Amino acid sequence: MLEFGPSRETSLALRARLLDWQLRLRIIFIARIALLKYRLRLSGFELPEAVLKAQQTFNAALARRMDEIADHLQKTSHLPQHREPLLQLIAEPVKDYTGAEPDATATRLQSLLPLCARIDSLVTSLADEIAAGG
């Protein structure tokens, strides 16, 4: 902020982008903590086996996408712009379970999908913005 060299405008623009990304990254982090409760199978967050496997696949794909973003920011790789939504990895198993067995677990699963959708949306918008250069 206090430097007045030829790169000042570039540095200020980068700082503004980082501050904007920081809010989304905080929300992603908090949402991932909530997903961790399902992964650890804490009381009240147990998942049927098929949905648990789908969540593990979702988590792995999300981690790969976040790694792609980090690699791109470090200029070690190109960030692909056209990515499929990650939500579909978990939505179908949840839909299959909730349609087959309307019970307390099915009701709990209805809170899992919006959480995953929000994370997917935030990571995708962040990746698109970074890939576009800012």
C-alpha positions in Angstrom: 0.0 0.0 0.0 2.8 2.4 0.7 5.0 1.7 -2.3 5.0 4.0 -5.2 7.0 2.2 -7.9 6.0 1.3 -11.4 4.3 -1.9 -10.2 2.1 -0.1 -7.7 -1.1 -0.3 -9.8 -0.5 -4.0 -10.5 0.1 -4.7 -6.8 -3.0 -2.8 -5.7 -5.1 -4.8 -8.3 -3.7 -8.1 -7.0 -4.4 -7.1 -3.4 -8.0 -6.2 -4.3 -8.5 -9.6 -6.0 -6.9 -11.5 -3.0 -9.3 -9.7 -0.6 -12.2 -10.7 -2.8 -11.1 -14.3 -3.0 -10.5 -14.4 0.8 -14.2 -14.1 1.6 -15.1 -17.0 -0.7 -12.2 -19.1 0.6 -13.4 -18.6 4.2 -16.9 -19.7 3.3 -15.5 -22.8 1.5 -13.4 -23.6 4.5 -16.4 -23.3 6.9 -18.6 -25.4 4.6 -15.8 -28.0 4.4 -15.7 -28.2 8.2 -19.5 -28.9 8.1 -18.9 -31.7 5.5 -16.2 -33.1 7.7 -18.9 -34.0 10.3 -20.5 -36.3 7.7 -17.1 -37.8 6.8 -16.3 -38.5 10.4 -19.8 -40.0 10.9 -20.4 -37.9 14.0 -23.7 -38.4 15.8 -26.5 -37.1 13.7 -24.3 -36.9 10.6 -24.2 -40.6 9.7 -24.6 -41.4 6.0 -25.7 -44.6 4.2 -22.8 -46.4 2.6 -23.6 -45.4 -1.0 -23.9 -41.8 -0.1 -20.7 -41.9 2.0 -18.8 -43.3 -1.0 -20.3 -40.5 -3.2 -19.3 -37.9 -0.6 -15.7 -39.3 -0.7 -15.7 -39.0 -4.5 -17.1 -35.4 -4.2 -14.4 -34.6 -1.6 -11.6 -36.0 -3.8 -12.8 -34.1 -6.9 -13.1 -30.9 -4.9 -9.6 -31.4 -3.6 -8.3 -31.9 -7.1 -10.0 -28.7 -8.2 -8.6 -26.7 -5.4 -5.1 -28.2 -6.2 -5.6 -27.0 -9.8 -6.3 -23.5 -8.6 -3.3 -23.5 -6.4 -1.0 -24.9 -9.1 -2.3 -22.3 -11.5 -1.7 -19.5 -9.0 1.9 -20.8 -8.7 2.1 -20.8 -12.5 2.9 -24.5 -12.6 -0.1 -25.5 -14.7 -3.0 -24.3 -16.8 -6.4 -24.1 -15.1 -9.1 -25.7 -17.3 -12.1 -23.3 -17.8 -14.8 -25.8 -18.7 -15.4 -28.1 -15.7 -18.4 -30.3 -15.0 -20.3 -29.5 -11.8 -19.1 -31.6 -8.9 -22.6 -31.7 -7.3 -23.7 -34.4 -9.7 -21.2 -36.8 -8.0 -23.3 -36.8 -4.8 -26.8 -35.7 -5.9 -27.8 -38.9 -7.6 -26.9 -41.3 -4.7 -28.7 -38.9 -2.3 -31.8 -38.8 -4.6 -31.8 -42.6 -4.9 -31.6 -43.0 -1.1 -34.2 -40.4 -0.2 -36.6 -41.7 -2.8 -36.3 -45.3 -1.6 -36.4 -44.9 2.2 -38.2 -41.8 3.6 -36.7 -41.9 7.2 -34.7 -39.6 9.5 -31.5 -40.3 7.5 -33.3 -39.2 4.3 -34.3 -36.0 6.0 -30.7 -35.3 7.2 -29.5 -35.9 3.7 -31.6 -33.0 2.4 -29.2 -30.7 4.3 -26.1 -32.3 2.7 -27.0 -31.4 -0.9 -27.3 -27.6 -0.4 -24.0 -27.6 1.5 -22.3 -29.5 -1.4 -24.0 -27.2 -3.9 -22.7 -24.1 -2.2 -19.2 -25.4 -2.1 -19.3 -26.5 -5.7 -20.6 -23.1 -6.8 -18.0 -21.1 -4.8 -15.1 -23.2 -6.0 -16.3 -23.1 -9.6 -16.8 -19.3 -9.6 -13.4 -18.8 -7.9 -11.7 -21.1 -10.5 -13.4 -19.3 -13.4 -12.4 -15.9 -12.1 -8.8 -17.0 -11.6 -8.6 -18.7 -14.9 -9.9 -15.6 -16.6 -7.1 -13.6 -15.1 -8.8 -11.8 -12.3 
